[in-house]
Amino acid sequence: MKAVIIGAGEVGFHTAKLLTAEKNDVVLIDESEEACQRVNEQLDLQTLCGSGASPVLLKKAGISDAQLIIAVTNSDEINMLACQIAERYQVETKIARVSNPDYFTDESGLTPQDFGINLLVNPERLCVEEFIRLLKTPEAREIVEFEDGRIQLAAFRIRPRNPFIGKSLNELDKSRVISDVRFAAIKRRGAKDVIIPRGNDVLRQGDDVFVIGSALAIEQLFRLFGIFINPHLERVIIVGASTIGIELARTLEGNGTDVKLIESDEKLAELASQTLKKTTVLHGNYLQFHLLEEAGIEEANGFVSVTGDDEDDIMACMTAKEHGAQRALALIQQPRYLPLLNRIPRLDGAVSRHLTVVSNLLRLIRRGNIVSVASLHEIDAEVIEIITGVNAKIAHKEISTLRNKLPDNAFIGAILRREKLIIPHSDTVIQPADRVIVFSMPDAIAVVEDMFATRRV
């Protein structure tokens, strides 16, 4: 596949890395010579320095032969114009990052299709939705939803009070504690590799555990493990009047939550107070206890820091947690911080801006019958929703017979068959058209795709 990516930021770079790893022909365009140099040093692809909205440069990139264009610069206008040009060249799939919601409101009279855009990506909105999910599920470090939330992958830490510490998965299964949930992975402190758990693996205090199942089954598992879901958030404190901070505050206040927003820049604080209807906006240093105390930190269900500075956001969360916040979440911009998150005890969870966007892009750049893909934050793994193809290698076979064909570091977590959710067991048979949720490490993805691919007789 020939793909043109516009924008060499973290989203563009990570997407280009995935595409080139799968032997696609990729050209990346960016206005920054420094960004292009970084790509050239790390990836095997062609780069062009200049505007992604230049018809001449797009033609030089081979837009006439491309099947995919992904425009993810920080400029909405460049992204939309690039897709509009790609439409003239009959590029099959055109994806644009557009952050300003005013472009496609009812009042504007415009639609993404007017610019030839097939998929619109709004990073700020995606991050807000992820923060809301994490706020409502105390102790969850990550939540990924499939099929409108019916199926979930949740990551959480085994705390000292967990009654199942020292129990093997076989013991839990015999007691029917996990009959409707699958343990996908365990990240253990001090261990380099992620554990793909088997029945004899034992839960230990401090383990970061990843589970797949129905939303109801995961909620029941949380309760058994001493984790309680909080569907109504009474009080939340937000740091940073960024676009994400404003949108998060607007969403929460619309749900009846008492929201306090802290902003250190006086002009941004004033603008936020004029924009938000019910949120109390405080101006000052969010790292100082007296301001957190004024905001009611000891009674806050959640604390979210989204200033855009990773160090400040992590420090703000640590400060808030130290002074009584029940739950502290940070926005992470730089990928280099992601492997360190589980080592920060006072940080309950994080939302990665670039991984959130990349996960929404992956479903269109994967091969075969893949519906959606989510990249996980704290471990190098993906969760794939894939449709079983006609005459696929995996079709009409019991899962127990696939142990020598499916890689050890990939497994089937859930099946949706004609709207019925199935948590698979060894005697479960995969049928054509089944929508299957597969947990996979990166080096197993190609095999998984091949197993589910439609085959001609």
C-alpha positions in Angstrom: 0.0 0.0 0.0 1.2 3.5 -0.8 0.6 6.0 2.0 1.3 9.7 2.4 1.6 11.0 5.9 1.5 14.8 6.6 3.0 15.8 9.9 6.0 14.3 11.6 4.9 14.8 15.2 4.4 11.9 17.6 1.2 10.8 15.8 2.6 10.9 12.3 5.9 9.4 13.4 4.3 6.5 15.3 1.8 5.8 12.4 4.7 5.9 9.9 6.7 3.5 12.0 3.8 1.0 12.1 3.2 1.2 8.3 6.8 0.8 7.3 7.2 -2.2 9.7 4.4 -3.9 7.6 6.4 -3.2 4.4 4.1 -0.4 3.1 5.5 2.3 0.8 5.3 5.5 3.0 6.2 9.1 2.2 6.2 11.5 5.1 5.9 15.3 4.7 6.7 18.0 7.3 7.7 21.7 7.2 10.4 21.1 9.8 13.8 20.0 8.5 14.6 18.9 12.1 11.5 16.7 12.2 12.3 15.2 8.8 15.9 14.5 9.9 14.6 12.6 13.0 12.5 10.4 10.8 15.3 9.7 8.4 17.5 8.6 11.2 15.0 6.2 12.7 12.8 5.0 9.9 13.3 3.5 6.4 11.1 5.8 4.3 11.1 8.9 2.1 10.7 12.3 3.6 9.9 15.6 1.9 10.3 19.0 3.7 7.6 21.5 3.0 3.9 22.2 3.3 1.5 19.2 3.2 -1.0 21.4 1.5 1.2 22.1 -1.5 -0.2 20.4 -4.7 3.3 20.4 -6.1 4.8 18.7 -3.1 1.9 16.2 -2.9 2.4 15.3 -6.5 6.2 14.8 -5.8 5.2 12.5 -2.9 3.3 10.3 -5.4 -0.3 11.3 -4.3 -1.7 10.0 -7.7 -0.6 6.4 -6.7 -1.5 6.6 -3.0 -4.3 4.6 -1.4 -4.1 6.4 1.9 -3.4 9.9 3.1 -3.1 10.8 6.8 -3.0 14.5 7.6 -2.1 15.0 11.3 -0.3 18.4 11.5 -1.1 20.9 14.2 -3.0 23.0 11.5 -6.6 22.0 10.9 -6.5 24.0 7.6 -3.5 22.3 6.2 -5.0 18.9 7.1 -8.3 19.7 5.5 -6.8 21.2 2.3 -4.4 18.2 1.9 -7.4 15.8 2.0 -9.3 18.0 -0.5 -6.3 17.8 -2.9 -6.1 14.0 -2.3 -9.8 13.8 -3.2 -9.0 15.2 -6.7 -6.4 12.5 -7.1 -9.0 9.9 -6.1 -7.1 8.7 -3.0 -9.2 5.9 -1.5 -8.9 6.8 2.2 -8.4 10.3 3.6 -7.9 10.9 7.3 -7.6 14.4 8.9 -6.9 15.6 12.4 -9.3 18.5 13.0 -9.3 20.0 16.5 -11.6 23.0 16.1 -15.2 21.8 16.4 -16.6 24.9 14.8 -15.7 23.7 11.3 -18.4 21.1 11.2 -21.2 22.4 13.4 -24.8 22.6 12.1 -24.3 26.4 11.9 -21.3 26.1 9.6 -23.2 24.0 7.1 -20.0 22.1 6.3 -19.3 18.4 6.6 -16.0 16.4 6.4 -17.2 15.0 3.1 -17.1 18.5 1.6 -13.3 18.3 2.0 -13.1 14.6 1.0 -12.4 13.5 4.5 -13.3 9.9 5.3 -12.3 9.9 8.9 -12.2 12.9 11.2 -9.9 12.7 14.2 -10.4 15.1 17.1 -7.5 14.4 19.6 -9.0 16.6 22.3 -12.4 15.0 22.2 -10.8 11.5 22.2 -8.7 12.4 25.3 -11.7 13.8 27.1 -13.7 10.6 26.6 -10.8 8.5 27.9 -10.4 10.7 31.0 -14.2 10.3 31.7 -13.9 6.5 31.5 -10.9 6.6 33.9 -12.5 8.9 36.4 -15.6 6.7 36.6 -13.6 3.6 37.3 -11.4 4.2 40.4 -8.1 2.4 40.3 -8.3 1.5 36.6 -5.1 2.6 34.9 -6.5 2.1 31.4 -9.9 1.2 29.9 -10.5 0.4 26.2 -14.0 -0.2 24.9 -15.3 -2.2 22.0 -18.8 -2.6 20.6 -20.1 0.6 22.2 -18.7 -0.4 25.6 -20.2 -3.9 25.7 -16.7 -5.4 25.7 -13.9 -3.8 27.7 -10.2 -4.2 28.4 -9.3 -2.8 31.8 -5.9 -2.4 33.4 -5.6 -2.1 37.2 -3.1 -2.7 40.0 -3.3 -5.5 42.6 -3.5 -3.5 45.9 -2.6 -4.9 49.3 -6.2 -5.4 50.3 -7.1 -7.6 47.3 -8.4 -10.9 48.8 -7.1 -12.9 45.9 -3.4 -12.2 46.3 -1.5 -15.5 46.2 -4.2 -17.2 44.3 -3.5 -18.8 40.9 -5.8 -18.2 37.9 -6.8 -21.8 38.1 -8.1 -21.3 41.6 -10.0 -18.3 40.6 -11.5 -20.1 37.7 -12.7 -23.0 39.9 -14.4 -20.6 42.2 -16.1 -19.1 39.0 -14.6 -15.7 40.0 -13.2 -15.2 36.4 -15.5 -17.4 34.4 -16.7 -14.5 32.3 -13.4 -12.6 32.2 -10.0 -13.4 30.6 -6.7 -12.3 32.1 -4.8 -10.9 29.1 -1.4 -9.8 30.6 0.4 -9.2 33.8 3.2 -6.6 34.2 5.2 -7.4 37.3 7.4 -5.0 39.1 11.1 -5.7 38.4 10.3 -7.9 35.4 11.4 -6.9 31.9 8.9 -8.9 30.0 5.1 -8.8 30.1 3.6 -12.1 31.3 0.9 -13.7 29.1 -0.8 -15.6 32.0 -1.6 -19.2 32.2 -3.6 -21.1 34.8 -0.8 -21.6 37.2 0.3 -17.9 37.3 -0.3 -16.4 40.7 -1.5 -12.8 41.4 1.0 -10.8 43.4 0.7 -7.5 45.2 1.7 -4.6 42.9 1.0 -6.5 39.7 -0.5 -4.4 36.9 -3.2 -6.7 35.5 -5.0 -6.5 32.1 -8.4 -8.2 31.7 -10.9 -8.6 28.9 -14.6 -9.3 29.3 -18.1 -7.8 29.2 -18.6 -4.5 31.0 -20.8 -6.2 33.5 -18.3 -9.1 34.2 -15.4 -6.6 34.6 -17.5 -4.5 37.0 -18.3 -7.7 39.0 -14.6 -8.6 39.1 -13.7 -5.1 40.3 -16.1 -5.5 43.2 -14.7 -8.9 44.2 -11.2 -7.3 44.1 -12.4 -4.4 46.3 -12.6 -1.9 43.4 -15.8 0.1 43.2 -17.1 2.0 40.1 -18.3 5.6 40.7 -20.8 6.4 37.9 -21.6 9.8 39.3 -18.6 12.1 39.9 -19.5 14.7 42.6 -16.3 16.8 42.6 -13.5 17.0 40.1 -10.5 19.4 40.0 -8.9 20.2 36.6 -5.5 21.8 36.1 -5.0 23.7 32.9 -7.3 25.8 30.7 -6.1 24.0 27.6 -8.5 22.9 24.9 -8.8 19.5 26.7 -9.2 21.1 30.1 -12.1 23.3 28.9 -13.8 20.5 27.0 -13.4 18.1 30.0 -14.9 20.8 32.4 -17.8 21.4 30.0 -18.6 17.7 29.8 -18.4 17.2 33.5 -20.5 20.2 34.4 -23.1 19.1 31.9 -23.3 15.8 33.9 -23.9 17.6 37.2 -20.4 17.4 38.5 -19.0 20.2 40.7 -15.9 21.3 38.7 -13.0 23.5 39.8 -10.5 24.5 37.1 -7.1 25.9 38.1 -5.0 28.0 35.6 -1.7 29.7 36.2 -2.0 32.1 33.3 -4.3 35.0 34.2 -5.6 35.6 30.6 -6.4 32.0 30.1 -8.1 31.8 33.4 -10.3 34.8 32.5 -11.1 33.3 29.1 -12.1 30.0 30.8 -14.4 31.7 33.3 -16.2 33.4 30.4 -16.4 30.1 28.4 -17.6 27.7 31.2 -21.1 28.2 32.7 -20.9 26.3 36.0 -17.2 25.6 36.6 -15.4 27.7 39.2 -12.1 29.0 37.7 -9.2 29.7 40.1 -6.1 31.6 39.0 -2.8 30.6 40.7 0.0 28.1 41.1 -1.5 24.6 41.1 1.5 23.2 42.9 0.8 25.2 46.0 -1.2 23.5 48.8 -3.2 26.6 49.8 -4.8 26.8 46.3 -5.5 23.1 46.2 -7.1 23.4 49.6 -9.2 26.3 48.4 -10.3 24.1 45.5 -11.3 21.4 47.9 -8.7 18.8 47.1 -9.5 16.6 50.1 -13.1 16.0 48.9 -12.3 15.6 45.2 -13.3 12.4 43.5 -10.8 13.1 40.8 -7.9 15.4 39.9 -6.9 15.8 36.2 -3.8 17.8 35.1 -3.8 18.7 31.4 -1.5 21.7 31.1 0.4 20.2 28.2 3.7 20.1 30.1 4.4 16.4 31.0 6.6 17.2 34.0 4.2 19.8 35.4 1.2 17.5 34.9 2.9 14.5 36.7 4.1 16.8 39.5 0.6 18.3 39.9 -0.8 14.8 40.2 1.7 13.8 42.8 1.0 16.9 44.8 -2.7 16.5 44.6 -2.5 12.8 45.7 -0.3 13.8 48.6 -2.9 16.3 49.8 -5.9 14.0 49.6 -7.2 13.6 46.0 -8.9 10.2 45.6 -7.7 9.8 42.1 -5.0 11.7 40.0 -4.7 11.4 36.2 -2.3 13.2 33.9 -2.1 14.0 30.2 1.1 12.6 28.6 2.4 14.2 25.5 5.9 12.6 25.1 6.1 8.8 24.5 9.3 8.5 26.5 7.3 8.9 29.7 4.9 6.0 29.0 7.2 3.2 30.2 7.8 5.0 33.5 4.1 5.6 34.5 3.7 2.4 36.5 6.8 3.4 38.6 5.1 6.5 39.8 3.0 5.3 42.8 1.0 8.5 43.2 -0.1 8.6 39.6 -3.3 6.6 39.2 -3.5 6.7 35.4 -2.6 8.7 32.3 -4.0 9.5 28.9 -1.5 9.6 26.0 -2.5 12.1 23.4 -0.6 10.4 20.5 -1.6 6.8 21.4 -5.2 7.8 21.7 -5.1 9.2 18.2 -3.0 6.4 16.7 -5.5 3.8 18.1 -8.2 5.5 16.1 -6.1 5.5 13.0 -5.0 1.9 13.2 -8.3 0.4 12.2 -8.0 2.0 8.8 -4.4 1.1 8.1 -4.5 -2.6 9.2 -5.0 -5.3 6.6 -7.8 -7.7 6.2 -11.0 -7.8 8.3 -9.9 -5.6 11.2 -12.6 -3.4 12.6 -10.6 -1.5 15.2 -7.3 -1.5 17.1 -6.2 -0.1 20.4 -2.6 0.4 21.4 -2.0 0.1 25.2 -0.2 2.8 27.2 1.9 0.9 29.7 2.8 -2.3 27.7 3.8 -2.8 24.1 0.6 -4.6 23.0 -2.5 -4.1 21.0 -6.1 -5.2 21.3 -7.7 -6.0 17.9 -11.3 -6.4 16.9 -11.4 -8.6 13.8 -14.1 -10.3 11.8 -13.5 -13.9 11.0 -13.3 -14.3 7.2 -15.0 -16.8 5.0 -12.8 -20.0 4.9 -10.3 -18.4 7.3 -7.7 -20.7 8.9 -9.3 -20.2 12.3 -12.9 -20.8 11.2 -14.9 -23.9 12.3 -12.1 -24.9 14.7 -12.2 -25.3 18.5 -9.9 -23.0 20.4 -8.1 -25.9 22.0 -6.9 -27.1 18.6 -5.3 -23.7 17.8 -2.6 -23.8 20.4 0.0 -24.7 17.9 -1.2 -22.2 15.3 -1.9 -19.1 17.3 1.3 -17.5 18.8 1.9 -17.9 22.5 1.8 -14.1 22.9 -1.7 -13.7 21.4 -5.0 -15.0 22.6 -8.7 -14.7 22.0 -10.5 -12.7 24.7 -14.1 -12.4 23.6 -16.4 -13.2 20.7 -19.5 -11.3 19.5 -21.8 -13.6 17.4 -25.0 -12.1 16.1 -25.1 -9.6 19.0 -24.5 -12.4 21.6 -21.3 -12.0 23.7 -19.3 -15.2 24.2 -16.4 -15.5 26.6 -14.5 -18.3 24.9 -13.4 -21.6 26.5 -11.3 -24.4 25.1 -14.2 -26.1 23.3 -15.6 -22.8 21.8 -15.7 -23.0 17.9 -14.9 -19.8 15.9 -17.4 -19.2 13.1 -17.2 -17.1 10.0 -18.5 -13.5 10.6 -17.7 -13.7 14.3 -16.3 -10.4 15.6 -13.4 -11.5 17.8 -11.4 -9.5 20.3 -7.7 -10.6 20.2 -5.0 -9.4 22.6 -1.6 -9.5 20.9 2.0 -8.5 21.3 3.4 -6.7 18.2 5.4 -9.6 16.8 2.3 -11.8 16.7 -0.1 -9.4 14.8 0.9 -10.5 11.3 0.1 -14.1 12.2 -3.2 -13.1 13.8 -4.2 -11.2 10.7 -3.4 -14.2 8.5 -5.4 -16.6 10.7 -8.6 -14.5 10.3 -8.2 -13.5 6.7 -10.8 -14.5 4.1 -9.5 -17.2 1.8 -10.6 -18.3 -1.7 -11.3 -21.9 -2.1 
